[in-house]
Amino acid sequence: MAAQVAHSAVDLYQKILDQRLMAINFWRISGQKKIVVRG
């Protein structure tokens, strides 16, 4: 499961990087916040 999550995260990061460089740069300088959801 963890490998699937990591693969998905990397894929999404690459897609956003290709389309929205400014958003990625803001995310980087603002501490790279993450959201964790408990089920």
Backbone as XML, in Angstrom:
<?xml version="1.0"?>
<chain id="A" units="angstrom">
  <residue number="1" name="MET">
    <atom name="N" x="0.822" y="-1.188" z="0.000"/>
    <atom name="CA" x="0.000" y="0.000" z="0.000"/>
    <atom name="C" x="0.873" y="1.261" z="0.000"/>
  </residue>
  <residue number="2" name="ALA">
    <atom name="N" x="1.903" y="1.279" z="0.829"/>
    <atom name="CA" x="2.774" y="2.460" z="0.901"/>
    <atom name="C" x="3.437" y="2.735" z="-0.442"/>
  </residue>
  <residue number="3" name="ALA">
    <atom name="N" x="3.818" y="1.694" z="-1.158"/>
    <atom name="CA" x="4.454" y="1.877" z="-2.467"/>
    <atom name="C" x="3.480" y="2.513" z="-3.454"/>
  </residue>
  <residue number="4" name="GLN">
    <atom name="N" x="2.217" y="2.128" z="-3.398"/>
    <atom name="CA" x="1.214" y="2.710" z="-4.290"/>
    <atom name="C" x="1.005" y="4.188" z="-3.978"/>
  </residue>
  <residue number="5" name="VAL">
    <atom name="N" x="0.979" y="4.516" z="-2.707"/>
    <atom name="CA" x="0.816" y="5.914" z="-2.301"/>
    <atom name="C" x="2.005" y="6.740" z="-2.775"/>
  </residue>
  <residue number="6" name="ALA">
    <atom name="N" x="3.207" y="6.225" z="-2.580"/>
    <atom name="CA" x="4.412" y="6.942" z="-3.007"/>
    <atom name="C" x="4.424" y="7.128" z="-4.518"/>
  </residue>
  <residue number="7" name="HIS">
    <atom name="N" x="4.069" y="6.092" z="-5.248"/>
    <atom name="CA" x="4.042" y="6.166" z="-6.708"/>
    <atom name="C" x="3.036" y="7.222" z="-7.166"/>
  </residue>
  <residue number="8" name="SER">
    <atom name="N" x="1.879" y="7.232" z="-6.551"/>
    <atom name="CA" x="0.845" y="8.204" z="-6.890"/>
    <atom name="C" x="1.291" y="9.626" z="-6.573"/>
  </residue>
  <residue number="9" name="ALA">
    <atom name="N" x="1.935" y="9.805" z="-5.428"/>
    <atom name="CA" x="2.406" y="11.132" z="-5.030"/>
    <atom name="C" x="3.459" y="11.663" z="-5.998"/>
  </residue>
  <residue number="10" name="VAL">
    <atom name="N" x="4.378" y="10.812" z="-6.401"/>
    <atom name="CA" x="5.422" y="11.230" z="-7.344"/>
    <atom name="C" x="4.800" y="11.576" z="-8.694"/>
  </residue>
  <residue number="11" name="ASP">
    <atom name="N" x="3.846" y="10.771" z="-9.148"/>
    <atom name="CA" x="3.176" y="11.025" z="-10.420"/>
    <atom name="C" x="2.425" y="12.356" z="-10.388"/>
  </residue>
  <residue number="12" name="LEU">
    <atom name="N" x="1.704" y="12.600" z="-9.309"/>
    <atom name="CA" x="0.968" y="13.854" z="-9.173"/>
    <atom name="C" x="1.920" y="15.046" z="-9.123"/>
  </residue>
  <residue number="13" name="TYR">
    <atom name="N" x="3.005" y="14.916" z="-8.374"/>
    <atom name="CA" x="4.008" y="15.984" z="-8.286"/>
    <atom name="C" x="4.538" y="16.326" z="-9.676"/>
  </residue>
  <residue number="14" name="GLN">
    <atom name="N" x="4.829" y="15.298" z="-10.479"/>
    <atom name="CA" x="5.358" y="15.522" z="-11.830"/>
    <atom name="C" x="4.325" y="16.237" z="-12.701"/>
  </residue>
  <residue number="15" name="LYS">
    <atom name="N" x="3.068" y="15.838" z="-12.602"/>
    <atom name="CA" x="2.021" y="16.491" z="-13.397"/>
    <atom name="C" x="1.867" y="17.956" z="-13.003"/>
  </residue>
  <residue number="16" name="ILE">
    <atom name="N" x="1.866" y="18.228" z="-11.711"/>
    <atom name="CA" x="1.742" y="19.612" z="-11.251"/>
    <atom name="C" x="2.974" y="20.412" z="-11.649"/>
  </residue>
  <residue number="17" name="LEU">
    <atom name="N" x="4.146" y="19.812" z="-11.530"/>
    <atom name="CA" x="5.389" y="20.491" z="-11.890"/>
    <atom name="C" x="5.363" y="20.912" z="-13.353"/>
  </residue>
  <residue number="18" name="ASP">
    <atom name="N" x="4.844" y="20.036" z="-14.215"/>
    <atom name="CA" x="4.771" y="20.344" z="-15.640"/>
    <atom name="C" x="3.801" y="21.483" z="-15.937"/>
  </residue>
  <residue number="19" name="GLN">
    <atom name="N" x="2.748" y="21.626" z="-15.138"/>
    <atom name="CA" x="1.689" y="22.579" z="-15.466"/>
    <atom name="C" x="1.670" y="23.826" z="-14.589"/>
  </residue>
  <residue number="20" name="ARG">
    <atom name="N" x="2.113" y="23.711" z="-13.348"/>
    <atom name="CA" x="1.954" y="24.825" z="-12.400"/>
    <atom name="C" x="3.209" y="25.030" z="-11.563"/>
  </residue>
  <residue number="21" name="LEU">
    <atom name="N" x="4.246" y="25.446" z="-12.210"/>
    <atom name="CA" x="5.531" y="25.633" z="-11.539"/>
    <atom name="C" x="5.431" y="26.626" z="-10.383"/>
  </residue>
  <residue number="22" name="MET">
    <atom name="N" x="4.650" y="27.686" z="-10.544"/>
    <atom name="CA" x="4.520" y="28.677" z="-9.479"/>
    <atom name="C" x="3.892" y="28.070" z="-8.222"/>
  </residue>
  <residue number="23" name="ALA">
    <atom name="N" x="2.893" y="27.212" z="-8.396"/>
    <atom name="CA" x="2.241" y="26.568" z="-7.251"/>
    <atom name="C" x="3.215" y="25.659" z="-6.520"/>
  </residue>
  <residue number="24" name="ILE">
    <atom name="N" x="4.028" y="24.914" z="-7.263"/>
    <atom name="CA" x="5.019" y="24.024" z="-6.646"/>
    <atom name="C" x="6.046" y="24.844" z="-5.875"/>
  </residue>
  <residue number="25" name="ASN">
    <atom name="N" x="6.509" y="25.927" z="-6.459"/>
    <atom name="CA" x="7.497" y="26.759" z="-5.766"/>
    <atom name="C" x="6.923" y="27.345" z="-4.480"/>
  </residue>
  <residue number="26" name="PHE">
    <atom name="N" x="5.657" y="27.775" z="-4.498"/>
    <atom name="CA" x="5.017" y="28.293" z="-3.287"/>
    <atom name="C" x="4.923" y="27.199" z="-2.228"/>
  </residue>
  <residue number="27" name="TRP">
    <atom name="N" x="4.535" y="25.987" z="-2.642"/>
    <atom name="CA" x="4.429" y="24.850" z="-1.718"/>
    <atom name="C" x="5.787" y="24.568" z="-1.076"/>
  </residue>
  <residue number="28" name="ARG">
    <atom name="N" x="6.841" y="24.634" z="-1.879"/>
    <atom name="CA" x="8.194" y="24.371" z="-1.358"/>
    <atom name="C" x="8.604" y="25.411" z="-0.320"/>
  </residue>
  <residue number="29" name="ILE">
    <atom name="N" x="8.402" y="26.699" z="-0.621"/>
    <atom name="CA" x="8.869" y="27.739" z="0.303"/>
    <atom name="C" x="7.969" y="27.885" z="1.522"/>
  </residue>
  <residue number="30" name="SER">
    <atom name="N" x="6.749" y="27.328" z="1.456"/>
    <atom name="CA" x="5.842" y="27.449" z="2.597"/>
    <atom name="C" x="5.899" y="26.236" z="3.524"/>
  </residue>
  <residue number="31" name="GLY">
    <atom name="N" x="6.917" y="25.412" z="3.379"/>
    <atom name="CA" x="7.122" y="24.309" z="4.317"/>
    <atom name="C" x="6.653" y="22.950" z="3.849"/>
  </residue>
  <residue number="32" name="GLN">
    <atom name="N" x="6.211" y="22.842" z="2.603"/>
    <atom name="CA" x="5.781" y="21.568" z="2.021"/>
    <atom name="C" x="4.781" y="20.848" z="2.920"/>
  </residue>
  <residue number="33" name="LYS">
    <atom name="N" x="3.715" y="21.546" z="3.264"/>
    <atom name="CA" x="2.692" y="20.974" z="4.150"/>
    <atom name="C" x="2.046" y="19.744" z="3.532"/>
  </residue>
  <residue number="34" name="LYS">
    <atom name="N" x="1.713" y="18.791" z="4.398"/>
    <atom name="CA" x="1.053" y="17.560" z="3.984"/>
    <atom name="C" x="-0.225" y="17.392" z="4.786"/>
  </residue>
  <residue number="35" name="ILE">
    <atom name="N" x="-1.163" y="16.670" z="4.229"/>
    <atom name="CA" x="-2.422" y="16.378" z="4.919"/>
    <atom name="C" x="-2.502" y="14.875" z="5.134"/>
  </residue>
  <residue number="36" name="VAL">
    <atom name="N" x="-2.788" y="14.483" z="6.366"/>
    <atom name="CA" x="-2.941" y="13.067" z="6.699"/>
    <atom name="C" x="-4.376" y="12.857" z="7.155"/>
  </residue>
  <residue number="37" name="VAL">
    <atom name="N" x="-5.033" y="11.876" z="6.555"/>
    <atom name="CA" x="-6.421" y="11.581" z="6.890"/>
    <atom name="C" x="-6.479" y="10.226" z="7.579"/>
  </residue>
  <residue number="38" name="ARG">
    <atom name="N" x="-7.151" y="10.195" z="8.694"/>
    <atom name="CA" x="-7.313" y="8.941" z="9.427"/>
    <atom name="C" x="-8.646" y="8.310" z="9.041"/>
  </residue>
  <residue number="39" name="GLY">
    <atom name="N" x="-8.629" y="6.994" z="8.813"/>
    <atom name="CA" x="-9.872" y="6.341" z="8.398"/>
    <atom name="C" x="-10.448" y="5.443" z="9.434"/>
  </residue>
</chain>
